Amino acid sequence: MRRDVLELRRFYATAKGRAVRELAGRKIVESWGDVRGLDVLGLGYATPYLSLLGGEAGRVVAAMPGQQGVEAWPAGGSNLACLTPEDALPFTNALFDRVLVVHAIEESPDAASLLEEVWRVLAPNGRVMVVAAARMGLWSDSEKTPFGHGRPYTRHQLEGLVRDAELEPTAWSRAVYVPPLDGLMPWADLFEQVGSRLWPGVSGLILLEAVKQTWAVKPKGVRVRRTRLAPVLLPTPVGVSPNRGQ
């Protein structure tokens, strides 16, 4: 069962939520760089991170699963959020240049179908970033945060999942090394620096980037039935024996 949209919004209003947004958002911005003029889709509950990109992107849309619920976003502006089934996104094929998947696959009843829809709406050579709770991290054990619900992942599990959707992994990173305790959030940056060097395997989140690659399809040859010609005997002149000269 998915976390309710109100629960997710309350989490990102806390010190823990603000720290996660800052640390993971930094990785997303570093990876995607300039998205000016690109069309961006956020799937799941990605609005805390989309707001880091929305001022530069050409079009930004937040799609939220039906079981989660939807909220108007951005606050005070024209609504860019919509409610959608996970396995039937209401968008045309190859529409988005970037897709950000956050709070989506961990509690999805069919993560494979969800990522197949991501493949469908992603433009050729478009890029997707999947953010998921790390299996070995402390955050996946904390039920007081959204990352403590659903299925956490290892890097290899994420790679297998996106490859099954015909997306090719190109890069990955980790984020959020600070333990999920309110009193430690002021030192979140320090934990990020130390943890990435000393305990790289215990991050709270894994961020995996993949690309939709398209290849030219070589047309299949048409099989033609070959007609086999029977040998034709040369005519023998009249009055000449066919055995002459032997």
C-alpha positions as CSV (number, residue, x, y, z in Angstrom):
1,M,0.0,0.0,0.0
2,R,1.3,3.4,-1.0
3,R,2.0,6.3,1.4
4,D,-0.7,8.9,1.2
5,V,0.2,12.2,-0.5
6,L,-0.5,14.1,2.7
7,E,2.0,11.9,4.6
8,L,4.7,12.5,2.0
9,R,4.1,16.2,2.1
10,R,4.4,16.3,5.9
11,F,7.6,14.4,5.7
12,Y,9.3,16.9,3.4
13,A,8.2,19.7,5.7
14,T,10.3,18.1,8.5
15,A,14.1,18.5,9.2
16,K,14.6,14.9,7.8
17,G,12.7,15.6,4.7
18,R,14.5,18.9,4.0
19,A,17.8,17.2,4.4
20,V,16.9,14.4,2.0
21,R,15.7,16.9,-0.6
22,E,18.9,18.8,-0.3
23,L,21.2,15.8,-0.5
24,A,19.4,13.8,-3.2
25,G,18.5,16.9,-5.1
26,R,22.1,17.9,-5.3
27,K,22.9,14.6,-7.0
28,I,20.1,15.0,-9.5
29,V,21.1,18.5,-10.5
30,E,24.7,17.4,-10.8
31,S,23.8,14.5,-13.1
32,W,21.3,16.3,-15.3
33,G,23.0,19.6,-15.6
34,D,21.2,22.2,-17.7
35,V,17.7,21.1,-18.5
36,R,16.7,24.4,-20.2
37,G,14.1,23.8,-22.9
38,L,13.7,20.1,-22.0
39,D,10.4,18.4,-21.1
40,V,10.6,16.8,-17.7
41,L,8.2,14.3,-16.0
42,G,8.2,13.5,-12.3
43,L,6.6,10.2,-11.4
44,G,5.6,9.1,-7.9
45,Y,6.1,12.0,-5.5
46,A,8.9,14.0,-7.2
47,T,7.6,17.5,-6.6
48,P,10.2,18.4,-3.9
49,Y,12.9,17.7,-6.5
50,L,11.1,19.0,-9.6
51,S,11.1,22.4,-8.0
52,L,14.9,22.4,-8.3
53,L,14.5,22.1,-12.1
54,G,11.3,23.8,-13.0
55,G,12.7,27.3,-13.5
56,E,14.9,26.1,-16.4
57,A,13.0,23.2,-18.0
58,G,10.7,23.8,-21.0
59,R,7.8,21.8,-19.5
60,V,7.5,20.1,-16.1
61,V,4.7,17.6,-15.2
62,A,4.2,15.8,-11.9
63,A,2.3,12.5,-12.3
64,M,1.1,10.9,-9.1
65,P,-0.2,7.3,-8.7
66,G,-3.9,6.8,-8.0
67,Q,-3.3,4.9,-4.7
68,Q,-1.1,7.7,-3.4
69,G,-3.4,10.7,-4.3
70,V,-2.5,14.0,-5.9
71,E,-1.9,17.5,-4.7
72,A,-1.9,20.8,-6.6
73,W,1.6,21.8,-7.6
74,P,3.3,24.2,-7.7
75,A,1.7,26.2,-4.9
76,G,0.4,29.6,-6.0
77,G,0.8,28.8,-9.8
78,S,-0.9,27.0,-12.6
79,N,-1.4,23.3,-11.6
80,L,1.1,21.0,-13.3
81,A,0.2,17.8,-11.4
82,C,-2.1,15.0,-12.4
83,L,-3.5,11.7,-11.0
84,T,-2.6,8.7,-13.1
85,P,-2.7,4.9,-13.2
86,E,0.8,3.4,-12.9
87,D,0.6,1.2,-15.9
88,A,-1.2,3.7,-18.3
89,L,0.4,7.1,-18.1
90,P,-1.9,9.7,-19.9
91,F,0.9,10.9,-22.2
92,T,1.8,10.3,-25.8
93,N,4.8,8.2,-26.8
94,A,8.3,9.7,-26.6
95,L,7.1,13.0,-25.1
96,F,9.6,13.6,-22.3
97,D,13.4,14.2,-22.4
98,R,13.9,13.5,-18.7
99,V,11.9,11.3,-16.3
100,L,12.5,11.5,-12.5
101,V,11.1,8.5,-10.6
102,V,10.9,9.1,-6.8
103,H,8.7,7.3,-4.2
104,A,7.4,5.2,-7.0
105,I,8.9,1.7,-7.5
106,E,9.3,0.7,-3.8
107,E,5.5,0.5,-3.2
108,S,4.4,-0.3,-6.7
109,P,2.5,-3.5,-7.2
110,D,4.2,-3.9,-10.6
111,A,7.4,-2.0,-10.8
112,A,8.2,-3.6,-14.2
113,S,5.0,-2.3,-15.8
114,L,5.6,1.1,-14.3
115,L,9.1,1.3,-15.9
116,E,7.8,0.0,-19.2
117,E,5.5,3.0,-19.2
118,V,8.5,5.2,-18.5
119,W,10.2,3.7,-21.5
120,R,7.1,4.5,-23.7
121,V,6.9,8.2,-22.8
122,L,10.6,8.8,-22.8
123,A,12.0,10.3,-26.0
124,P,14.8,8.5,-27.9
125,N,18.1,9.0,-26.1
126,G,16.1,10.5,-23.2
127,R,17.3,9.9,-19.6
128,V,15.5,8.5,-16.5
129,M,16.7,8.9,-12.9
130,V,15.3,6.3,-10.5
131,V,15.7,7.2,-6.8
132,A,15.0,4.3,-4.4
133,A,15.6,3.3,-0.8
134,A,18.9,1.4,-0.4
135,R,18.5,-2.1,1.0
136,M,21.6,-1.8,3.2
137,G,20.9,1.7,4.4
138,L,19.4,2.8,7.8
139,W,16.5,4.7,6.1
140,S,15.0,1.6,4.8
141,D,14.6,0.3,8.4
142,S,12.9,3.5,9.6
143,E,9.1,3.2,9.3
144,K,8.8,6.8,10.4
145,T,10.0,7.9,7.0
146,P,8.5,7.0,3.5
147,F,11.7,5.1,2.7
148,G,11.0,2.6,5.4
149,H,8.0,1.2,3.5
150,G,7.8,-1.1,0.5
151,R,10.7,-2.8,-1.1
152,P,14.3,-1.3,-0.9
153,Y,16.8,-2.1,-3.6
154,T,20.4,-2.8,-4.2
155,R,22.2,-1.3,-7.2
156,H,22.2,-4.6,-9.1
157,Q,18.5,-5.1,-8.5
158,L,17.8,-1.6,-9.9
159,E,20.0,-2.3,-12.9
160,G,18.2,-5.5,-13.6
161,L,14.8,-3.8,-13.3
162,V,15.6,-1.0,-15.7
163,R,17.2,-3.4,-18.2
164,D,14.0,-5.5,-18.2
165,A,12.2,-2.3,-19.3
166,E,14.8,-1.9,-22.2
167,L,16.5,1.0,-20.5
168,E,20.3,1.0,-20.4
169,P,22.0,2.0,-17.1
170,T,24.6,4.6,-17.6
171,A,25.5,6.0,-14.1
172,W,24.7,5.6,-10.5
173,S,25.4,7.3,-7.2
174,R,24.5,7.2,-3.5
175,A,23.1,9.9,-1.2
176,V,21.9,10.5,2.4
177,Y,24.4,8.9,4.8
178,V,23.1,10.7,7.9
179,P,21.1,8.4,10.1
180,P,17.3,9.2,10.2
181,L,17.4,11.0,13.6
182,D,16.2,14.5,13.9
183,G,19.1,15.6,16.1
184,L,21.6,14.7,13.5
185,M,20.1,16.6,10.6
186,P,22.2,19.8,11.2
187,W,25.3,17.6,10.5
188,A,23.8,16.0,7.3
189,D,26.5,17.5,5.1
190,L,29.3,16.2,7.3
191,F,27.8,12.7,7.3
192,E,27.6,12.9,3.5
193,Q,31.3,13.8,3.1
194,V,32.6,11.2,5.7
195,G,30.1,8.5,4.8
196,S,30.8,8.5,1.1
197,R,34.5,7.8,1.9
198,L,34.3,5.5,4.9
199,W,31.0,3.7,4.6
200,P,29.9,3.9,0.9
201,G,27.6,0.9,1.2
202,V,25.3,2.3,3.9
203,S,23.7,5.3,2.1
204,G,20.0,5.8,2.5
205,L,19.3,6.2,-1.2
206,I,20.5,4.9,-4.5
207,L,20.2,7.0,-7.6
208,L,20.4,5.1,-10.9
209,E,20.4,6.8,-14.3
210,A,19.5,5.0,-17.5
211,V,19.0,6.0,-21.1
212,K,16.5,5.0,-23.8
213,Q,18.6,3.9,-26.7
214,T,17.2,3.3,-30.1
215,W,18.9,1.5,-32.9
216,A,18.1,1.5,-36.6
217,V,16.3,-1.7,-37.5
218,K,17.7,-3.5,-40.5
219,P,14.9,-4.6,-42.7
220,K,14.6,-8.4,-43.0
221,G,15.2,-9.8,-46.5
222,V,12.4,-11.3,-48.4
223,R,12.9,-14.9,-49.1
224,V,12.4,-15.5,-52.9
225,R,11.8,-18.9,-54.2
226,R,14.5,-19.8,-56.7
227,T,13.3,-21.4,-59.9
228,R,15.6,-24.2,-61.0
229,L,15.9,-24.5,-64.8
230,A,16.1,-27.9,-66.4
231,P,19.1,-28.4,-68.7
232,V,18.3,-27.9,-72.4
233,L,20.0,-30.2,-75.0
234,L,21.5,-28.4,-78.0
235,P,19.9,-29.5,-81.3
236,T,21.8,-31.9,-83.5
237,P,22.1,-31.0,-87.2
238,V,20.2,-33.2,-89.6
239,G,22.4,-36.0,-91.0
240,V,25.0,-35.7,-88.3
241,S,25.3,-38.6,-85.9
242,P,25.2,-37.5,-82.3
243,N,28.1,-39.9,-81.6
244,R,30.3,-38.4,-84.3
245,G,33.8,-37.5,-83.2
246,Q,33.9,-39.9,-80.3
